């Protein structure tokens, strides 16, 4: 989870149209200590630069990523023997605290978590301050309920200073449906008096064409996060390609296993780099007998795999006109409640009375 001191390469320049912070690759020693540790720190004590390079090629760019990985995942890396894997895990465990801590210490960390504004005060209030960093937030709903619009607004607000309810970092946007529109970012940037071209430069965009490519992009994302400071990772949508790449009950088990691995990688990035992970999800209509007794027969796809991987689940539905309604569907700490927001020309905002 990202804390107010944690995200790498803190931006101190005020964010204005004259001087939007370009996130650089330079970090101070203090910030380096509070962020993820680069995997190069493991070199020595029987671990060669060649071993480090092999780990980087398969997506391990930080000491934390190695420490969090199961032993069997390291053994399958070409050139890494069982003895070498044990050595790597031992050295990583010396640098990454993975034991018990007191609830007091954890509570202190929780109190310093950075939250990203959605652009709507009512929606932020519902979420207890905004989108939480260091965890996965899932938004699901029918088409035209505002999922992609919230994602576009967050891609801009994550670049705001922490004092302005932002994350002072860049954004990675993985698009599986071809709905990414830079024009929306420019309109939101103008609303917050940010330099439009620099806002776009701080958003790394990739189009995913199949589920394997979607997972491969996360390996590239981890490399980018180890080099520069990112505050947000968006996948819009996480499940769209799975509905077409896998069909029928015969492939259901394979689909769920692949989806579980993808979500596990997302959770690893959230833990490792303290970024906020926001995924959108589609819904399916229930056609069984239970639907007759349900006021709303729609449910999110992905099943229990998706439900357990997401920390916070938000259900979006249409309201009157341009207004939309967001409901807390599942959360470890937020009460089940609703808020109304609007989709405006300059992004997400509060609904007008």
BELSUL-V597934 format. One line per field, one symbol per residue. psi: psi as a letter, one per 40 degrees, with the letter a starting at -180 (. if undefined). A space follows every 50 residues. Layout:
# BELSUL-V597934
psi=???
This chain:
# BELSUL-V597934
psi=ihieediighhehihiddghhhhiehiidddddeaihiedeehifehidd dddddddeeheidddddeiidddddehhehiddddddddddddddhheai iiddddddddeehhhhieehddddddefdahhieihhhhiiiifeedddd dddddddeeiiddffaefiiihhhheefehhddddddddddefihddddd dehhihhheidddddddddddddddedihiehhhhgideddddddhiidd edddddddddddddddddddddefihhhiiiiiihheaddddehdheiii ieaddddddhdhhhhhiiahbeiihhhhdhieehihiiihiihidfahai hi.
